[in-house]
């Protein structure tokens, strides 16, 4: 195990193995991890997952006492990447609050961690969200807000004025928010809300602002249709969690430029296949941006979907006439 409590992966380094680091209930951090993330490199969601692992471990919460609930979207994929020994339920789009409400009625001894996105909470699932906080369901409701749901700016789809979590005030629900790219802020806020849930059995809404570089799904493959290339570059340069964390370590004198270059070189040497795949993806994105072409024939897919709706409507009208 390393100094952070993670089990070693058979490194070829000649360094001696470090002592196992355990938390207050004698568990290594490995007990709180999950599967390998499939999200975009540098995605803020992965940083949030890492902080949840750390907060649960440091608070000494037994993994089997946690129930992870989620809906659909980038945020709702993340429970697969942490707390593998916990209970879990991946619901349909926007319905996480209702399923969590039912689970809480059946078993009030579990600590419920509901993971949602801005689309789940402010668009298709807004009714579910409002009723969950109205009922004061004992849960930590995490909104991983990327600002675009499935492709529509939150400023267009909701009366968004800086925070979705603030809506809990109307029902006396505690809420917190943090910038997803700031690991210190995310860690502090996550620690705070999990500690409150663990010790006080009080519900909390935690909103974490993040960003996605790629599209949400095949129907949203060409994310550049509703975002300018300049906006994406701006976020990569100024708010990418890896870059922000690297610069913070430089500032604190923990990491030198020479150390960083060595770490970067070693990582690229250890994972050449993943690096090549990432570069191919970047190259394809640049080519499509230059050519202005939609990814994956999205326009044809939309026309096909429209045609299917038209045929369904025609069949329905024909059936009405027959009856």
N, C-alpha and C positions, 0 to 999 in steps of 0.2 A: 504494500500500500504506500502511496505517496503522502506528502505532508498534508494534503487536503482530504485524505480519507478514501481515495479511490484505489482500487486494486490494480496492480501493474499488468501490462499487456505483453509481457515477455520481451522487453526491450533488449537490444543487443548491447546496450551500454554496460560498461564494466563497473558502474557505480553500485555500491552495496544497496540492497533493498532497505527502504525506510520502514520505521515502525508503523504498525497499524494505528490509525487515529480513529477513535470511537467517540460517539456523542454521549450525552448523559444517560442514555438507556443502552449503552454498549453496542451500538450499531455502527458499522462503517458506512460511508456515504454511498457505496455500491448498492446498499439496500434501498436507496431512494431514486436510483436511476431508472431509465427505460430503454426503449429501442433507439436505433440510430435515426437521426432526423433526415427527412427527405426534402426539407424546405430549402429555399435559395441560399447560397453562401452569403454570410453576413446578415441574414434575416434577423430583425429585432425579436421575432417570436422565439428564436433559439436562446437568446440571452434571457428572456423572461423565464423559459423552461429551466435554465440553469439556476436562476435565482430561486425558483420554487423548490428545486431540489435542495439547495443550500438552506433555505429558510425552514423547511420541514425537518431537515437533519439537525440543524442547530437548536431548534425548539424541542427536539426529542419526541416528536410525534410518531407513534408507531404506525408504519405504513398501512397495516390492515385496518386501522381506524379511520382511514380517509376514503371517501368515495369521490371519484373524479367524474364529472358530468359535462358533456359538451354537445354542440349542435353540428353545424356544417360550416366549412370554410378553413382558411389557413390557421386561424386561432384554435379551431376545434380539432385540428389534427394533433396539436401539441401534447395532449394528455398521454399519447402513445410514447412520448419521449421522456417521461419521468414517472416516478412512483409506480413501477411495474408490479409491485406487490400489493398495490391498493385495489379497491373495487373500482369498476369503471362502467360507464354507459354512454355510448355515442348515439345521440338522438337524431331526429330529422331536423331540417332547417328551422331555426327559431323556436324549437319546442323544448329546449333544455330546461327552462324554468319550471315548466309543468311537470316534467318527469322527476326533477329534483324535489318538487313539492310533494309528489306522491311517495318518493323514496323516504323523505324525511318523516312523513306520517307513519310509514311502516317501521322505520328504525331511527329513533332520535339519538342513538348512541354514537353514530358516525359523524365525522367532521366532513361536511359537504363542500367541495371545491367545484364551483360551476364556472366553466370557461366558455366565453362567448366572444363574438366580434361586434363591430359597429353595425353590420347588416343584420346579424341575428338579434341585436338588442334595439335597434332604432328603425328597422324597416319591417321585414317579414315577421319578426318576433317581438314587435313593440308591445303588443297586448300581453304577451306572456311575461315580458320584463316588468311591466307596470303592475300586473297582478301578483307577481312574486314578491316585489317589495311592499305592495299593499298588505299582503298576508304576513309580512315580517318573517319570511322563511329563514331559519337559522342556517346560513350558508355564507361562504365567501364568494361573491359574484365578481369574476374577473372579466373585464371588457378589454380585449386586445384590439385596439382601435387603429386600423391602417388608413382610415379616412375615405376609403372608396368602396367599401362593401364589396359587391360583385361587379362594380364598374361604374357606379354613380357617385359623384362627389357628395360627401355627407352634408355639405352646405346646401346642396340642392334637394336632398332627400329628407332632411329633417330641420327642425328649428335649432340647429346646433350653434351654441354660443361659447364654445371652449371646452365643455365637459358634458358627457352623457351621464356620468356617475352622479352629478349634482342633483339629478332628478330624485334621488333618494331622500333629499331634504324634506320633500313634501310629506313623507311618511315617517320622519324621524330616524331614518337609516343613516348610519355613519358611512362616509365615503372618503376616498383618497384618490389622488391621481399622480402620475409620474411620467417622465419622459422615458420611453422605452430604450433609448440609446444610451442612457446614463446609468451604468451598472450600480453606482453607489446609491442613487436615488431609488431605483427599482428595488434594490436589496433592502433598503431601509423601510420602504413602504410595505413591501411584501412581508417582511419580518413583523412589522407592526400589526397588520391585519390578521396574519395567521396566529400571532400570539393572542390577539383579542378573541379570536374564534376559539382557540384552544382553552383559554383560561376563563373567559367571561361568557361564552356561548352567545355572543352577539353577532348579528349579521352585519356584513360590510360590503360595500361596492368598491372595487379597486379598478380604476381605468388606467391602462398603460398605452401611451401613444407610440405607435410603431409605424412601419412603412414596408411596402412590398415592391420589389423591383419588376417582377414578372406579372403575368395575368393571373386571374383567380382560377380559371378553368379553360376548357377548349372554347367555350362560348365567349371568353374574355381574353383569348390568347394575344390579341394585339392591344395591349394596355396603352400603347402610344396614341390610340384614338381619342382618349379622354385626358391624357397627360402629355405635356410637352417633353421632348428629350432633355431640354434644359432643366426641367424640374427633377427628373430622375437623376441626372448628373449632379445637381445641387445636393440632393439627399445623400448620394454616395460619397461625395467629397466632404460633407459637413456633419452628417448624422449617421453614417455607417457605424454600428456598434463596435466592430473590430478596430476601425481607425480611431474612433473616439477613445476607446480603452487603451490603444497603443500610445496615443498622444498623452493621455493622462499618466501613464507609467513613465513616459519620457519626462514629463513635468515634475513628477515626484522623485525622480532620480532612481527609480527601481529598475528601469530598463534603459540600457544604452543603445545607441544606434548600431554599434558593432554586434551586440547581443541579438538585437532584432533581425539583422541581416542573416546571422547564423541560424536563428530559429526558422526564419522564412525559407532559407536554403534547405535546411534539413526536412522541413515539412513537405516541400515540393519534391524532394528526392524520395520520400517515403510514400507519396501518393501521386505518382505520375499519371495514372489512368484518370483519377478524378480531376486533376488539373487540366488534362487534355480535353475532357468532356466539358468542363466549365468554359475553356477558351473557345471551343466550337460553338457553345451556346451564345457567348458574347459576340462572336463573329457573325452568327446568323442574325442576331438582334440588330447589329449595325447594318448588315446588308438589307434587311427588311425596312429599317428606318430610312436608308438611302433611297430604296426603290419605292417606298410608300405602299408596300404590299401587305395585306393582312396575313397573319400566320395561320397555317392549317386550313386555308380556304374557309375562313370564318363567314365571309359574305355568302358563299354557296350554302353553308350550313344554315344560315339565317333564312335564306330563301326557301330551303327545303323545309324548315320548321314552319315557315309561313304557309307553304303549300299544304302541309299536313293539317294545319289548323283550318284552312279553307275547306279541305275535303271533309274534315270532321264536321264542320258547320253545315256543309251541304247534306251530309248523311242525316244529321239531326233534323234539318228542315224537311227532308224527304220522309223521315219516320213520323214527324208530326202530321204531315199531310195524309199519310196512310191511316193514322189513327184518328 
